[in-house]
Amino acid sequence: MHEIEKRIAAGYREVVLTGSKIGAYRWNGEGRSSLPCLVRQIMERTGVERLRLSSVQPHDLAPELLKLWADDRLCPHLHMPLQSGCQAVLQRMNRPYAIAEYERVVSLAREAISDLAITTDIVVGFPGESEREFEESYGFCQRMGFANIHVFPYSARVGTAAATMPHQVVEKVKKDRSRRMLALARQSQQRFRERFLGRYTTVLWESRLDETAWSGLTPNYLRVYTRSDHDLTNRLLKTRLLSSSEPGLLGEICEGG
């Protein structure tokens, strides 16, 4: 809490709670996940203008946490690593959730949070992944309509159980599956962006790209570009989203820019 207060005092507009398992956070030694308590305390006790959660697990998104998005300072963006959209592969990975649970939680989150962006991680070519299993994973990702998919070809790490599993997938196949999944990621990202064309939103302008070009992020993690002669650094400004332009959207500032 002290670190957040210090950052806000220094002029930071957005805080990101991040980690591989932020749901494992414990508040004052409590024996259960205290992420909802932490988020509530941050919102109540600090002047944070934007709070973003990153890398949550399906079991983290309990109703107690989801209801906190009633405060619009909590960004409608969740990064929820999937790793594979095939149940058999998830079991070989020893992931602590099932495909059906993941899909159920995504549905609940989308009902609870308007304009929610869900981004994810996918590994292709995990040991033993057959063509049928890859197609199952691909189909699940296609059906979920993610805002973005980060794709990783499996890479063996010495000392891990997966490194010595039978039926290692050859590099050529991993590259082809990566190519296909990346194409799906681009399609999914494009579809998600296009849903917001013509809409007004608040953009946190982060960086100057050249003399007049600027880049920033919406609450639901859409990258937006605009042109302005003013210094937009670290400003939260109402912006209209005009058109799609890889790798983001073109916007027009409606106030102060």
N, C-alpha and C positions, 0 to 999 in steps of 0.2 A: 504494500500500500504506500509505504514511504517512497519507493522508487517511482511509482506512478505520479504521486504528488510533486515530486522533484521534476519530473519530465514536463508536467503540465505547467509548472512555474517557469520552466525554461522556454515555453512557447509551443510545445508539441500539441497537436490537435487530435491525433489518433493514437490509441494504444492497442497493441496486439498481444493477446495472451496466447503463447505458442509453446509447443513441445510435442513429443511423440505421443504422450498420453496425459493430456492436461486434466482429463477426468479423474485421474488418480490423486489429484490434489487433496490434501487434508487440511481442514481449518481448525486450528487450535487442538490438534490431536484427535479430532473426531474419527471414529472408525469407519465411516462411510465416505463416499465421494462428497466433497464439500464445494465442488465447482459452483453450484447455484448460489451458495452462501457467499463465496468470494465475489462473484459477478454482482450480486445484490449490494454488497458492501462497497464495491468500487463505484457503482452507479449512485449510491446514496451519499457517500462520504467524499467524493472527489468531484471536480468540475470537468471531468473528461467529456469531450464533445463527441468522440466516436470511440467505441470499444468493439474490437473484432476478436472472435475466437477462431483458433486454427488447430487443425488436426484433432478432431473429436472422434470417438468410437461410437458405434450405434447405441451401446448401453449407456452412454453418457447423456443421451438426449431424453431424459425423463420429463414428464409434464412440468415438474417443479422448475426445470431450467427453461423449457420452451416458453412458459408464460412470461418470462422476463423480457422477451422481445416486444412486449407492449410498450416498452420505452424505446423510442425510435433512435436513441443514441447507440443502441446495440445493433451493429451492422448485420443486414440480412445476407450473410455469407457464411457458409460452413464448409471447411475442407474435411471430408470424411473418407479416408483411404479405404478402398475396396480390395485392392490387390488382385482379385480375380472374380469374374462373374460366373464362375463354374464352381458348384458346391464340392465336387470331388477334389479339385485343385486347392480350394480353401482348406479342406481337411488335411491334405498333404502339407500345406503351409503351417498347419496347426494354429489357424486363426480362431479367435474366441467367439465367433458369431457365424450365423448361417445366412445364406442368400435371402431366404424369406424374411428373416429378422431385419436385415439391412433394408430391404424394399419397404417393409412396414414402417420403419423409423423414418425413412425419407418421405413417405406419404404423410405421416403425422407432422413432420417438420414443415412441409410445404403447406399444409392446412393451417398451421399455427403462425407462419411468418410470411407476410406478403412479399412478393418479388424476390423470393429466396434464391440465391445462387448456391448450388452444391457442386463443389469441385472434388476431384478424386485422384487417386493413384492406381495405376494398373501395371502389373508385371506380366509380360508375355514370355513364353518359353520356359516356364518353371519345369523342373525335372518331371518327366512323365506326361506333360501336357500333350494330349493327342490333338489331331486336327478337329475332331468332334468337340473336344473340351474347349479349344480355342474359339470355335464358332459359337459355343454356348456362352462363353464370356463376352464375346463381341456382341451377340444378340442382346444380352442383358444390359450392357452399357448403352447400346442403341436405344433400348426401351426406356432407360432411366432418364434420358435427356439431360445429361450433366451440363453445367455451364462451362466446364473445361475438364479435360482428362490429361493427367501427366503420365506419360507412357515410359516404362523402363523395361528393356530386355533383361532377363535373368542373367546374373553374373555370379559365378560360384565364389564363395568365400571360404578359405581354408578354416577348418575347425567347426563348420556348421553341418548340421544333419543333411541339409539339401545337397551339399557338395559331394556327398558319397551316395546319393540316391541313384538307383538304376534308371535307365532310359533318359539320359541327359539329351536335351534338344540341341541339334546341330546349329551352328551359327547362321547358316544360310536360311534356315527355317525361322529362327528368331528375328532375323532382319526383315524377312517378308511379313511376319506377323506384326512387328513394330510399325512397318510402313502402313499396313492396313489399319491398325488401331490409331495411328497418328492422323490418318485421313478422316477417320470417324471423329476424332477429337476436334479437328478443324470444323467439320460439319456441325457438330453439337454446339461448339462455341459460337459459330455464325448464327445458328438458329436462336440461341439464347439472346445474343446481342440484338437481333432484329426485332425481338418482342418489345424493345424499349424505344424504338425509333419514334420521334415526335413527342416523346415524354419529357417532362421537366424533372430534374433531380439536382441534388447538391454534389458538387465535385470538389474534392480536396486536391488542389493543384500543387504538384510536388516538384516538378523540375522543368527547367528551360532547355529546349532542344536546340534552338538557334535564337536569333535576335527576337523573333516574334512568336515562335512555336512553343507550346506548352503541353505538358502531359500530366494527367491526374487520374484519380480513381473515384468512382461512385461508391455509395455504401455497399452495394452488392458486387463490388470488385470488377466492374467494367472499366477497361482502360479507355480514357477519353483524351482527344487532342483538340486544341484550339489555337487560334492566333490572337495575340493581343500585344499592344505596345506597352502595357502596364506590367509591373512586377507582380506576378500572381503567386509567388512562392509562399506556400503554407497558408493559402487562403481558401476558405470554404465558400463557394459561390454557386448560386442557382444557375443552372445551365440547361439549355435545351439540346437534346440529342438529335442530330440532324440526319446523319447517314453513316453507313458502315464503311470502315476503311482499315484494312489489315494493318496491324493486329488489334484494332479497336474500333472506336466510334469517333466521328467528328462532332464537336459540340459548339454551341454559340452561347456565350456568357450573357445572362440577362441583367446582371447587376454588378457594378463595381469593377468591371474588367474592360 
